Amino acid sequence: MRTRTSGPVMHGAAVGDEAGRTELLLRRFWEPPQEVKVPTGEGGHGGGDVRMLADLFGERTDGADPLGRAADAVDGARSLVTGLAANRSFESGLPVRAQALLDV
């Protein structure tokens, strides 16, 4: 998947559909490429932003999480520690154990 834009896009800035588009091509062996339509959805990220915010703030109206994929606070904390360990590793050039960062 690639995104084409007509100019620079700032992270977090609202952009309309005219600023770029997403194209997904399915390339099977010995067949011509086929374009797969990618839904844009309300709020960007294929509608994922709206669903994510509804999950976070308890306003989800389309039912439960049937696949059990929604993150909770523990998952969020783990992702933060993972990012912190990665940054420390980048700074030092050495492996960093996430568990060692939790000793406060």
C-alpha positions in Angstrom: 0.0 0.0 0.0 1.3 3.5 -0.8 0.0 6.9 -0.3 0.4 9.6 -2.9 0.2 13.2 -1.8 0.3 16.4 -3.7 2.6 18.1 -1.1 3.9 17.8 2.4 1.4 16.6 5.0 1.9 17.4 8.7 1.1 14.7 11.2 -2.2 15.3 12.9 -3.3 17.9 10.4 -6.7 17.4 8.8 -6.5 16.8 5.1 -9.3 16.3 2.6 -9.5 13.5 0.1 -8.0 15.8 -2.5 -4.6 15.8 -0.7 -3.8 12.2 -1.6 -5.1 8.8 -2.0 -4.3 5.3 -1.0 -3.8 2.6 -3.6 -3.6 -1.1 -2.9 -2.7 -3.4 -5.8 -3.0 -7.2 -5.6 -0.3 -8.8 -7.8 -0.9 -12.5 -8.2 1.7 -14.5 -10.3 1.0 -14.4 -14.0 -2.0 -12.2 -13.7 -2.4 -8.5 -14.2 -2.5 -6.3 -11.1 -6.0 -5.7 -9.6 -6.8 -2.6 -7.6 -8.4 -3.3 -4.2 -10.7 -0.5 -3.0 -9.6 0.8 0.4 -12.4 2.5 2.4 -11.5 5.9 3.7 -14.1 6.0 6.5 -15.0 8.9 8.7 -12.1 10.5 10.5 -9.2 8.9 8.6 -7.3 5.7 8.9 -10.1 3.8 7.2 -12.6 4.9 9.9 -10.3 3.5 12.6 -9.8 6.8 14.4 -13.5 7.0 15.2 -13.7 3.4 16.4 -10.5 3.8 18.5 -11.8 6.9 20.2 -15.1 5.2 20.9 -13.3 2.3 22.5 -11.2 4.6 24.6 -14.0 6.8 25.9 -16.7 4.1 26.1 -19.0 5.4 23.4 -18.8 2.4 21.1 -22.3 1.6 19.7 -21.6 -1.3 17.4 -21.4 -4.0 20.1 -18.5 -5.8 21.8 -15.1 -6.6 20.5 -15.8 -10.0 18.9 -12.1 -10.8 18.2 -10.9 -9.6 21.6 -8.3 -7.3 20.0 -9.0 -4.1 21.9 -6.1 -2.9 23.9 -6.5 -2.1 27.6 -4.5 0.0 30.1 -1.9 -2.8 30.6 -1.3 -3.1 26.9 -0.8 0.7 26.7 1.7 0.6 29.6 3.6 -2.2 27.8 3.8 -0.2 24.6 5.2 2.8 26.5 7.8 0.7 28.2 8.7 -0.9 24.9 9.2 2.5 23.3 11.3 3.7 26.3 13.5 0.6 26.0 13.9 1.2 22.3 14.9 4.8 22.9 17.4 3.9 25.5 18.8 1.2 23.2 19.2 3.7 20.4 21.1 6.1 22.8 23.4 3.5 24.2 23.7 1.1 21.2 23.1 -1.8 23.6 20.2 -4.0 24.3 17.8 -2.8 27.1 15.6 -5.1 29.1 12.1 -3.7 29.5 11.8 -5.3 32.9 14.8 -3.3 34.1 12.9 -0.1 33.3 10.1 -1.1 35.6 12.2 -1.1 38.8 11.2 2.3 40.3 
